[in-house]
Structures are given as structure tokens and as C-alpha cells.
Amino acid sequence: MNQGDTRPLVAHVIHQLATGGLENGLVNLINQMPASAFRHVIICIEDFSGFRARITRDDVEVIALHRSQVGVWRLRLALFRLFRRLRPAIVHSRNLSGLDALLPARLAGVRACLHGEHGWDVGDLRGERRLWLRRLHVPLVTRYITVSRDLQRYLVERVGVPARRVTQIYNGVDSARFAPGDPPPDLVPARFLEPHKLVVGTVGRAQAIKDQISLIRACARLRRDAPEMRERLLLAIVGDGPMLAALRSEADALGLGDAVWLPGNIGDIPGVLRGLDVFVLPSLMEGISNTLLEAMATGLPVIATSVGGNVELVAQDVEGRLFEPQDVDTLAGLIAAYLADPALRLRTGHAARERVLREFSLPAMVGRYQKLYLDAIGADSVTAP
């Protein structure tokens, strides 16, 4: 860090910098916020991956502290020393892991400690397991930020945070990058580009909370029970993670064969989405899904579980349709209805993109965070992004 640089420093504390919605939102925020406004450093409680290459600015340091190796108390000591050296104007921690940064930040003299809540883990879908820990840290937080109204209600009603201390900011999506169009011909298998094929897909980390296995089962059931779908329906599940091998095994066991594509991580997500006819988000719980917004911006009809922030993004029968988590029968029926009606797909996909353009722009998100940061340090003016 350049010690002569007078721009305020924001220290972002996250669990790890790897593929994920929270991480994608953070990278978008740093890339899009005017470089003249703030400096940024990303502090990972655990580690980072090649995902850091998505940061386009060359003045952003990424630091890994490896809590699982050093233990929580050595982690907190390292954080204290780091904050004393860096002297950030703002510490912006996120989710449960980020709470470890709050006491070290306060002891190091940081006056503005912001904390964001972005979603849940599969073993704690409603944030109940460590409720006491969140309550314990409330006095250390200057202001909370949530990505959905559902999370805002959780902080106020369950954690006991005064409503005046919570700001809700929706994630934004780059609607120029994520837009309708044709996929690159060499990106997906050739069979997925054949005119008579119908491609259902999802994008996201392969982990239990995303429940891609329900999507596999729904598509397998549809191909089995609807003869007209047997030769036309294809399934794409893009993303790496601990459940990828299990997803491949399930697809094999259900006889999907080359009707399913499970490539792991793909760099060109806009291209992948342009190759789909219908996007499905089968998650057990969500804060606000960046990928769902990206699919909507691409002009895709969306099917999503009626959980968390999904119900704030998708109006039933307008931008898409909602279903209960793990309800494979209903999901299969919703997919079948979309695949049978090209006009419905077109109408719903258009409405989805229009909703993103109206309410979920990237500049709007960046502007709100920038104002929040300036307010937190007592700045008198706001530089528009």
C-alpha cells in the first residue's frame, strides 16, 4: 500500500475469495467504484483462488490469513496487527466469518465498522445456530448492510439490531455484459446448439445449498415421462465445488448420458447463459442471487425456489415462476410448461430483463455503497460513479 495515498482505505473482510455470489458482488463493487474515491484491500479469513484475477484494478491487495490453520485467536491477533498497519477508514466485514474482524478493528482504532449479511449455509438455513454470536457483535457494528429485505427483517426481528442501523442494498448486474445474444460456438458442446434442442440450465457453485441434484432429477423425470422431451431436452449445470462428483454420479444413475453437461467452472458465464432456453435456481436458501439477476438480464425466463431474496426478484408468472425447495414434481411441470410454449419463454424473458434494467443496475448499487462509505467517514459530498 502507498503510504502517501490520501484516499480512504476500505478493508473488505470475507471468508474466502473464490467463485460465489458474495465474492462476485464484491469484485463488481471494487471494479466499478471510481478509483479516485477509495482504496481497497481484501482480507480473506481463509484463502483466495484464481478468482482474484477478476479484479481489474492493480492497486487492490488480497491477503489470506488461513484461520483453519492458525486458529481463531492467532487470526484475531493478525487482524489487529493488520489494521494497525493499514489504518483503514472503514472495515466492511461480511457474513459469519467476518465477525472475527470486528473486535480487532475496534481495538486497532477503526471508527467505521460496517457488516454485511448476504445469505446462509446449508447447515443453518435461517441463521439460528450462531444467533448468540451475531447478537454479541451488535455493539461493535456502526451500520449493517443486507442484500435483501428478508435478511433485513432477520437482523431486526431475530438478532435485535435497531432498524435505523440497517441499510438494504440490492446487488446490481452489468446489463451490457449480461444481455441476450448467441453463445460462442466453441463454448458449449455442439449438440447444445442444435436448433431443435431445448436447453435448461443453472450456474453456481456445486454445493449442497444450491441443490442442483433436484434439477437433475426433475429433468430426468421429464425425459422419462414426456416422450416429446426425450430427444429434445438437454441440461447444463455450470460451476465447480464439493458436490460436482455427486452430481455427475446422479446424472449417470438416472441415465441422462450426454443429455447433461457438467463442465465445472467456465470463465464465460454470459456466453453460457445465452446458450440456455430456461434458467433454474433450485437453491434451498438464497440471500440475493447474482446469477439469477444475470440470467434475468440475459432475457431468460427463470424458475426459482420461493426462498429468501428470490421472491423479491421474481414476480410469479411475470419474470418467472417459483416453487418450493426439493419439490421435483412441481419443478418438472414448470420446466415442461416453458419448453412447450416459445411465446411464454419470450414474453417472460423480456419482462425479466426489463425488471433488471429498471431496478437492479450496477451503477445504482455502486452509488449506494459509495454514499454509505462516505457517510460512514463523515464525508460531505458524493462523487457519482
Secondary structure as GFF3:
##gff-version 3
##sequence-region A 1 385
A	DSSP	beta_strand	9	14	.	.	.	ID=ss1
A	DSSP	alpha_helix	21	32	.	.	.	ID=ss2
A	DSSP	beta_strand	39	44	.	.	.	ID=ss3
A	DSSP	three_ten_helix	50	54	.	.	.	ID=ss4
A	DSSP	beta_strand	61	64	.	.	.	ID=ss5
A	DSSP	alpha_helix	67	70	.	.	.	ID=ss6
A	DSSP	alpha_helix	72	86	.	.	.	ID=ss7
A	DSSP	beta_strand	90	94	.	.	.	ID=ss8
A	DSSP	alpha_helix	95	98	.	.	.	ID=ss9
A	DSSP	three_ten_helix	99	101	.	.	.	ID=ss10
A	DSSP	alpha_helix	102	107	.	.	.	ID=ss11
A	DSSP	beta_strand	112	117	.	.	.	ID=ss12
A	DSSP	alpha_helix	131	137	.	.	.	ID=ss13
A	DSSP	three_ten_helix	138	140	.	.	.	ID=ss14
A	DSSP	beta_strand	143	146	.	.	.	ID=ss15
A	DSSP	alpha_helix	149	154	.	.	.	ID=ss16
A	DSSP	pi_helix	155	159	.	.	.	ID=ss17
A	DSSP	three_ten_helix	163	165	.	.	.	ID=ss18
A	DSSP	beta_strand	166	168	.	.	.	ID=ss19
A	DSSP	three_ten_helix	190	193	.	.	.	ID=ss20
A	DSSP	beta_strand	198	203	.	.	.	ID=ss21
A	DSSP	three_ten_helix	208	210	.	.	.	ID=ss22
A	DSSP	alpha_helix	212	225	.	.	.	ID=ss23
A	DSSP	alpha_helix	227	230	.	.	.	ID=ss24
A	DSSP	beta_strand	233	238	.	.	.	ID=ss25
A	DSSP	alpha_helix	244	253	.	.	.	ID=ss26
A	DSSP	three_ten_helix	257	259	.	.	.	ID=ss27
A	DSSP	beta_strand	260	264	.	.	.	ID=ss28
A	DSSP	alpha_helix	269	274	.	.	.	ID=ss29
A	DSSP	beta_strand	278	281	.	.	.	ID=ss30
A	DSSP	alpha_helix	290	297	.	.	.	ID=ss31
A	DSSP	beta_strand	302	305	.	.	.	ID=ss32
A	DSSP	alpha_helix	310	313	.	.	.	ID=ss33
A	DSSP	beta_strand	320	323	.	.	.	ID=ss34
A	DSSP	alpha_helix	328	339	.	.	.	ID=ss35
A	DSSP	alpha_helix	342	359	.	.	.	ID=ss36
A	DSSP	alpha_helix	362	376	.	.	.	ID=ss37
###
